[in-house]
């Protein structure tokens, strides 16, 4: 017998398929399996989110007469927002005032939420969940009820004036608390503090306790531990909570209407509500709404990048 040639010897194992093709088929099959799951929410978002925004964007380029919307393309709605009015300043100054007020609300909600979240996370040992639920219970109460409650507290015959008269600090009710920018800020801080507290509390709960113990073992005080360990690691939650407070304050028009006076009740959202309501100028209201939307998207983009950046730094520190 002659020995078989190498080409005549049958291979012991069948040839394996190429990895590239197999991986591509597996990924393609996975996408097809996910399609029935992703399609319903995609249709929902398209109908109830993208279409309304597209309709708003389209309306912003039209004009109106006294009663009807005229579908003629023009930019007057945008230029009108930045042009001075016959009665005074340009309407975009209201947007600047709204940004300033939203900044104050964001600052005060952060100043309240940070120590409260720190106390619940690191100091409370028993009934932690119960105390946390007490903080977020106001979210279950109607927004209008919470706003009106501050009218009862800050009014001339309210709880605050009654307490001042009973303590002898004043002899008659003071009208400086209600219908001012201060009352608007107080009401909005109370309303939006739970939205800020939740992400900060979640971020602090994820901080490894051994890092704080190591900081104390190295001689750092509580303030230094908070400044160099707790606060940097909770920055993603702080940024997320501050974003909630700022964006929600930008779009609020009920609290300024109920608690603000003639000089502090008008915010940019109140102008939009007036254009779609009493003024019946939908194109102009749509243009203002689009500008608010662009501003909010820019804020979300900036804060989103900052949150990812600090989250990546936190992950690198934990690896080290």
GUMIPA-110964 format. One line per 4 residues: number of its first residue (from 0); their letters; for each residue x, y, z of C-alpha. Coordinates in Angstrom, 1 decimal, always signed. Layout:
N
NUM	A	X,Y,Z; ... .
***
This chain:
320
0	XXXX	+0.0,+0.0,+0.0; +1.2,+3.4,-0.9; +0.8,+6.1,+1.7; -2.0,+8.5,+1.1 .
4	XXXX	-1.2,+12.0,+0.0; -1.9,+14.9,+2.3; -4.7,+16.0,+0.0; -6.4,+12.6,+0.2 .
8	XXXX	-6.5,+12.5,+4.0; -9.9,+13.6,+5.3; -9.8,+16.3,+8.0; -10.5,+15.1,+11.5 .
12	XXXX	-12.8,+18.0,+12.3; -15.1,+19.9,+9.9; -13.9,+23.4,+9.0; -15.2,+26.1,+11.4 .
16	XXXX	-17.2,+29.0,+9.9; -15.6,+32.4,+9.8; -16.1,+34.4,+13.0; -17.0,+37.6,+11.2 .
20	XXXX	-20.0,+36.1,+9.3; -21.3,+34.3,+12.4; -21.0,+37.4,+14.6; -22.8,+39.5,+12.0 .
24	XXXX	-25.7,+36.9,+11.7; -26.0,+36.7,+15.4; -26.2,+40.5,+15.8; -28.7,+40.8,+12.9 .
28	XXXX	-30.9,+38.2,+14.5; -30.7,+39.9,+17.8; -31.8,+43.2,+16.3; -34.8,+41.5,+14.6 .
32	XXXX	-35.8,+39.9,+17.9; -35.7,+43.3,+19.6; -37.8,+45.0,+16.9; -41.2,+44.0,+18.2 .
36	XXXX	-40.2,+45.3,+21.7; -38.8,+48.6,+20.5; -41.3,+49.4,+17.8; -44.4,+50.3,+20.1 .
40	XXXX	-42.5,+52.9,+22.3; -40.8,+54.3,+19.1; -44.3,+54.8,+17.6; -45.6,+56.3,+20.8 .
44	XXXX	-42.7,+58.8,+21.0; -43.1,+59.8,+17.4; -46.8,+60.5,+17.7; -46.9,+62.2,+21.1 .
48	XXXX	-43.5,+63.8,+21.2; -41.9,+64.5,+17.8; -45.0,+65.3,+15.9; -46.2,+67.9,+18.5 .
52	XXXX	-42.8,+69.6,+18.5; -42.7,+69.5,+14.7; -46.2,+71.1,+14.6; -45.0,+73.8,+17.1 .
56	XXXX	-42.0,+74.5,+15.0; -44.2,+74.8,+11.9; -46.6,+77.2,+13.6; -43.7,+79.5,+14.7 .
60	XXXX	-43.1,+80.6,+11.0; -46.7,+81.5,+10.4; -48.6,+84.7,+11.2; -52.0,+85.5,+12.6 .
64	XXXX	-54.7,+88.1,+12.3; -57.2,+88.9,+15.0; -58.9,+85.5,+14.9; -57.2,+83.1,+12.4 .
68	XXXX	-53.8,+81.7,+11.7; -52.5,+82.6,+8.3; -50.1,+80.0,+6.8; -47.5,+82.4,+5.3 .
72	XXXX	-43.8,+81.8,+5.9; -42.1,+84.6,+7.8; -39.6,+85.2,+10.7; -41.4,+88.0,+12.4 .
76	XXXX	-42.3,+85.9,+15.4; -38.6,+85.4,+16.2; -37.6,+89.0,+15.5; -40.5,+90.3,+17.6 .
80	XXXX	-39.2,+88.5,+20.6; -35.9,+90.4,+20.5; -37.3,+93.8,+19.4; -38.3,+96.5,+21.9 .
84	XXXX	-42.0,+96.9,+22.5; -43.9,+100.2,+22.5; -44.4,+99.8,+26.3; -40.8,+99.2,+27.2 .
88	XXXX	-38.0,+96.5,+26.9; -37.9,+93.6,+24.5; -39.7,+90.4,+25.6; -36.5,+88.5,+25.8 .
92	XXXX	-35.7,+90.3,+29.1; -38.4,+88.2,+30.6; -36.4,+85.1,+29.6; -33.3,+86.5,+31.3 .
96	XXXX	-35.4,+87.2,+34.5; -36.7,+83.6,+34.3; -33.2,+82.2,+34.0; -32.1,+84.3,+37.0 .
100	XXXX	-35.1,+83.1,+39.1; -34.5,+79.5,+38.0; -30.9,+79.9,+39.1; -31.9,+81.0,+42.6 .
104	XXXX	-34.3,+78.2,+42.9; -31.7,+75.7,+41.8; -29.1,+77.1,+44.3; -31.5,+77.0,+47.3 .
108	XXXX	-32.8,+73.5,+46.5; -29.2,+72.2,+46.3; -28.3,+73.9,+49.6; -31.3,+72.2,+51.2 .
112	XXXX	-31.0,+68.8,+49.6; -27.2,+68.3,+50.1; -27.2,+68.3,+53.9; -30.5,+66.5,+54.1 .
116	XXXX	-29.4,+63.7,+51.8; -26.1,+63.5,+53.7; -27.9,+63.2,+57.0; -30.3,+60.5,+55.8 .
120	XXXX	-27.5,+58.5,+54.1; -24.8,+58.5,+56.7; -26.4,+59.5,+60.0; -29.7,+57.8,+60.1 .
124	XXXX	-29.5,+54.1,+61.1; -33.1,+53.3,+61.9; -36.2,+54.2,+59.9; -34.1,+55.5,+57.0 .
128	XXXX	-36.6,+54.6,+54.4; -39.4,+56.1,+56.5; -37.6,+59.4,+56.7; -36.8,+59.3,+53.0 .
132	XXXX	-40.5,+58.7,+52.3; -41.5,+61.7,+54.4; -39.3,+63.9,+52.3; -40.8,+62.8,+49.0 .
136	XXXX	-44.4,+62.6,+50.2; -45.1,+66.2,+48.9; -44.8,+64.8,+45.4; -48.0,+62.9,+46.0 .
140	XXXX	-49.9,+66.1,+46.9; -51.4,+68.2,+44.1; -49.2,+71.0,+42.8; -51.9,+73.6,+43.2 .
144	XXXX	-52.5,+72.6,+46.8; -48.8,+73.0,+47.6; -48.8,+76.5,+46.0; -51.9,+77.6,+47.7 .
148	XXXX	-50.6,+76.4,+51.1; -47.9,+79.0,+50.8; -50.5,+81.7,+50.3; -52.0,+80.6,+53.7 .
152	XXXX	-48.5,+80.7,+55.3; -47.3,+84.0,+53.8; -50.5,+86.0,+53.6; -51.4,+89.0,+55.7 .
156	XXXX	-53.6,+86.8,+57.9; -51.4,+83.8,+57.5; -49.3,+81.6,+59.9; -46.1,+83.7,+59.6 .
160	XXXX	-47.8,+87.1,+60.3; -49.8,+85.6,+63.2; -46.6,+84.1,+64.7; -44.8,+87.5,+64.4 .
164	XXXX	-47.7,+89.3,+66.1; -47.9,+86.7,+68.8; -44.1,+87.0,+69.5; -44.4,+90.8,+69.7 .
168	XXXX	-42.0,+91.4,+66.8; -44.7,+93.4,+64.9; -48.0,+94.9,+65.9; -49.8,+94.6,+62.5 .
172	XXXX	-49.6,+92.1,+59.6; -46.9,+92.6,+57.1; -47.6,+92.5,+53.4; -44.0,+92.0,+52.2 .
176	XXXX	-44.0,+88.2,+52.3; -46.6,+87.4,+49.7; -46.9,+88.6,+46.1; -43.2,+89.1,+45.6 .
180	XXXX	-40.2,+87.3,+44.0; -39.2,+86.0,+47.5; -42.6,+84.2,+47.9; -42.2,+82.8,+44.4 .
184	XXXX	-38.7,+81.4,+45.2; -39.9,+80.0,+48.5; -42.9,+78.2,+46.9; -40.8,+76.8,+44.0 .
188	XXXX	-38.0,+75.7,+46.3; -40.5,+73.7,+48.4; -42.1,+72.2,+45.3; -38.9,+71.1,+43.6 .
192	XXXX	-36.7,+70.1,+46.6; -37.8,+66.4,+46.4; -36.8,+66.3,+42.7; -33.3,+67.4,+43.7 .
196	XXXX	-33.0,+65.2,+46.8; -33.7,+61.9,+45.1; -30.7,+61.8,+42.7; -28.3,+63.2,+45.4 .
200	XXXX	-29.5,+60.6,+47.9; -29.1,+57.8,+45.3; -25.5,+59.0,+44.5; -24.5,+59.1,+48.1 .
204	XXXX	-25.9,+55.7,+48.8; -23.5,+54.3,+46.2; -20.4,+55.8,+47.8; -18.2,+53.0,+49.3 .
208	XXXX	-18.0,+53.4,+53.1; -14.4,+52.2,+53.2; -13.4,+55.5,+51.4; -14.8,+57.5,+54.2 .
212	XXXX	-13.3,+55.3,+56.9; -9.9,+55.7,+55.1; -10.3,+59.4,+55.1; -11.0,+59.5,+58.8 .
216	XXXX	-8.1,+57.1,+59.6; -5.8,+59.5,+57.8; -6.8,+62.3,+60.1; -9.3,+64.2,+57.9 .
220	XXXX	-12.2,+66.0,+59.7; -15.8,+65.6,+58.7; -15.8,+68.7,+56.6; -12.6,+67.6,+54.7 .
224	XXXX	-14.1,+64.1,+54.2; -17.2,+65.7,+52.8; -15.3,+68.2,+50.6; -12.8,+65.7,+49.2 .
228	XXXX	-14.7,+62.4,+49.3; -18.4,+62.6,+49.6; -19.1,+65.7,+47.5; -16.9,+64.8,+44.5 .
232	XXXX	-18.4,+61.3,+44.4; -21.9,+62.6,+44.6; -21.4,+65.2,+41.9; -23.4,+63.2,+39.2 .
236	XXXX	-26.4,+63.3,+41.5; -25.9,+66.9,+42.3; -25.8,+67.8,+38.6; -28.8,+65.7,+37.8 .
240	XXXX	-30.8,+67.3,+40.7; -29.8,+70.8,+39.8; -30.8,+70.1,+36.2; -34.3,+69.0,+37.4 .
244	XXXX	-34.7,+72.1,+39.5; -33.5,+74.5,+36.7; -35.5,+73.0,+33.9; -38.7,+72.6,+35.9 .
248	XXXX	-38.4,+76.2,+37.2; -38.0,+77.5,+33.7; -41.3,+76.0,+32.6; -43.3,+76.9,+35.7 .
252	XXXX	-46.1,+79.4,+35.3; -48.5,+78.4,+38.1; -46.4,+79.3,+41.1; -45.5,+82.8,+39.8 .
256	XXXX	-49.2,+83.4,+38.9; -50.4,+82.4,+42.4; -47.6,+83.7,+44.6; -46.0,+86.5,+42.6 .
260	XXXX	-47.0,+90.2,+42.5; -47.3,+92.5,+39.4; -43.4,+92.7,+39.2; -42.6,+89.0,+39.7 .
264	XXXX	-45.6,+87.0,+38.4; -44.5,+87.2,+34.7; -42.1,+84.5,+33.6; -41.4,+83.3,+30.1 .
268	XXXX	-43.9,+80.4,+30.5; -46.6,+82.9,+31.5; -46.1,+84.7,+28.2; -46.5,+81.5,+26.3 .
272	XXXX	-49.7,+80.7,+28.2; -51.0,+84.1,+27.4; -50.3,+83.8,+23.7; -52.1,+80.5,+23.4 .
276	XXXX	-54.9,+81.7,+25.7; -56.1,+85.3,+25.9; -54.0,+86.7,+23.1; -54.9,+83.9,+20.7 .
280	XXXX	-51.5,+84.4,+18.9; -50.4,+80.8,+18.5; -47.5,+81.4,+16.0; -45.8,+83.9,+18.4 .
284	XXXX	-46.4,+81.5,+21.4; -44.9,+78.7,+19.3; -41.8,+80.7,+18.5; -41.2,+81.4,+22.2 .
288	XXXX	-41.8,+77.8,+23.0; -39.2,+76.7,+20.4; -36.6,+79.1,+21.8; -37.3,+77.8,+25.3 .
292	XXXX	-37.0,+74.2,+24.0; -33.6,+75.0,+22.4; -32.4,+76.6,+25.6; -33.5,+73.6,+27.7 .
296	XXXX	-31.8,+71.2,+25.2; -28.5,+73.1,+25.5; -28.7,+73.0,+29.3; -29.4,+69.2,+29.2 .
300	XXXX	-26.5,+68.7,+26.8; -24.1,+70.6,+29.0; -25.2,+69.0,+32.2; -25.3,+65.6,+30.6 .
304	XXXX	-21.7,+65.9,+29.5; -20.7,+67.1,+32.9; -22.5,+64.3,+34.6; -20.8,+61.7,+32.4 .
308	XXXX	-17.4,+63.3,+33.0; -17.7,+63.2,+36.8; -19.2,+59.7,+36.6; -16.1,+58.5,+34.6 .
312	XXXX	-13.8,+60.2,+37.1; -15.6,+58.4,+39.9; -15.2,+55.0,+38.2; -11.5,+55.6,+37.7 .
316	XXXX	-11.0,+56.5,+41.3; -12.8,+53.4,+42.5; -10.6,+51.2,+40.2; -7.5,+52.8,+41.7 .
***
